[in-house]
Amino acid sequence: MKHEEMIKKMTLEEKVAFLSGKGEWQTWDFERLGIPSMYCSDGPHGIRKQAGAGDHLGLNPSLPATCFPTAATMANSWDPALGEEIGRALGEEARVQDVHVVLGPGLNIKRSPLCGRNFEYFSEDPYLAGKMAAGYVRGIQSKGKYACPKHFAVNSQELRRMAMNAVVDERTLREIYLTGFEIAVKEGGSQGSHDQLQSGERNLF
């Protein structure tokens, strides 16, 4: 494991703290271990960093940022290079606003017309979704920021999406739901999900 020695030095309290955030959008920092706090921001179509204290409902105003076309719109271009260009712009704005991790692109598979987030996902097709996502990831990370493809995986509805039971057979899981994420990791080089996938979930890809 890459950071095994550092994990051994952490107290139980520090390990538990990593299971929650320092705030709505920040990770904990541990000065004695040289671990800085990282600021995350929603970002599939534009950086959404709240002014002042962050809140889950988004009631506090966001700092001004560019609103880019939705993933659903961009996928109609069939142009990963154009996605990479938008990714570079997202990465640049993340850098200006001191955001470390862009929570995007969104590439869940569109399987239900009732999914409230279909507008921020690319396609019903995992190959197209993966290729577009890889472009975004390359662009964002070219500016020294991390991209975190979301919402991993089989996340096809908004109602109780944090608690619903997704029943899916392994072939469907691998051929439809995981393929786009695999492309985003292997071809895009996503740093926001790559380390996790290489460790605890190594056997997925």
Backbone hydrogen bonds, N-H to C=O, Kabsch-Sander energy under -0.5 kcal/mol:
donor,donor_aa,acceptor,acceptor_aa,energy
4,E,1,M,-1.3
7,I,3,H,-2.2
8,K,4,E,-1.9
9,K,5,E,-1.0
9,K,6,M,-0.6
10,M,6,M,-0.7
10,M,7,I,-0.9
15,K,11,T,-2.2
16,V,12,L,-2.5
17,A,13,E,-2.0
18,F,14,E,-1.1
18,F,15,K,-0.5
19,L,16,V,-2.0
20,S,17,A,-1.7
22,K,26,Q,-2.0
23,G,26,Q,-1.2
27,T,38,M,-2.1
30,F,35,I,-2.6
33,L,30,F,-1.2
34,G,30,F,-0.6
34,G,31,E,-1.1
35,I,30,F,-2.3
40,C,25,W,-3.1
40,C,38,M,-0.5
41,S,101,V,-2.2
42,D,48,R,-0.6
43,G,103,L,-1.3
48,R,42,D,-1.9
50,Q,48,R,-0.6
51,A,61,P,-3.3
58,G,55,D,-1.3
63,L,49,K,-3.2
68,F,45,H,-3.5
68,F,66,T,-0.7
72,A,119,F,-1.9
74,M,70,T,-2.5
75,A,71,A,-2.6
76,N,72,A,-0.6
76,N,73,T,-0.8
77,S,74,M,-1.8
78,W,75,A,-1.2
79,D,74,M,-0.5
82,L,79,D,-0.7
83,G,79,D,-1.7
84,E,80,P,-2.3
85,E,81,A,-1.7
86,I,82,L,-2.0
87,G,83,G,-2.4
88,R,84,E,-2.2
89,A,85,E,-1.7
90,L,86,I,-2.5
91,G,87,G,-2.7
92,E,88,R,-2.2
93,E,89,A,-2.2
94,A,90,L,-2.3
95,R,91,G,-2.0
96,V,92,E,-2.0
97,Q,93,E,-2.0
98,D,95,R,-1.1
99,V,94,A,-3.1
100,H,39,Y,-2.1
101,V,39,Y,-2.1
102,V,146,Y,-3.0
103,L,41,S,-3.3
103,L,101,V,-0.7
104,G,102,V,-1.9
107,L,105,P,-0.6
107,L,150,K,-2.9
110,K,123,S,-1.7
111,R,109,I,-1.1
115,C,112,S,-1.6
118,N,115,C,-1.5
120,E,117,R,-1.7
121,Y,118,N,-1.5
122,F,106,G,-0.5
129,A,125,D,-2.4
130,G,126,P,-2.4
131,K,127,Y,-2.5
132,M,128,L,-2.5
133,A,129,A,-2.5
134,A,130,G,-2.6
135,G,131,K,-1.6
136,Y,132,M,-2.1
137,V,133,A,-2.8
138,R,134,A,-2.5
139,G,135,G,-2.1
140,I,136,Y,-2.8
141,Q,137,V,-2.7
142,S,138,R,-1.1
143,K,140,I,-1.4
144,G,141,Q,-1.5
145,K,140,I,-0.9
146,Y,100,H,-2.6
148,C,102,V,-2.1
148,C,104,G,-1.1
150,K,105,P,-2.2
156,S,154,V,-0.7
161,R,158,E,-1.8
163,A,160,R,-1.9
164,M,160,R,-2.1
166,A,164,M,-0.7
167,V,165,N,-0.8
168,V,166,A,-0.6
173,L,169,D,-2.4
174,R,170,E,-2.6
175,E,171,R,-2.9
176,I,172,T,-2.3
177,Y,172,T,-1.3
178,L,173,L,-2.3
180,G,176,I,-0.6
182,E,178,L,-2.6
183,I,179,T,-2.3
184,A,180,G,-2.2
185,V,181,F,-2.1
186,K,182,E,-3.0
187,E,183,I,-2.5
188,G,183,I,-1.2
189,G,185,V,-0.9
190,S,184,A,-1.4
192,G,147,A,-1.9
194,H,190,S,-0.9
195,D,191,Q,-0.5
197,L,193,S,-2.2
198,Q,194,H,-2.1
199,S,195,D,-0.9
199,S,196,Q,-0.7
201,E,196,Q,-1.5
202,R,199,S,-1.3
204,L,201,E,-1.7
205,F,202,R,-0.7
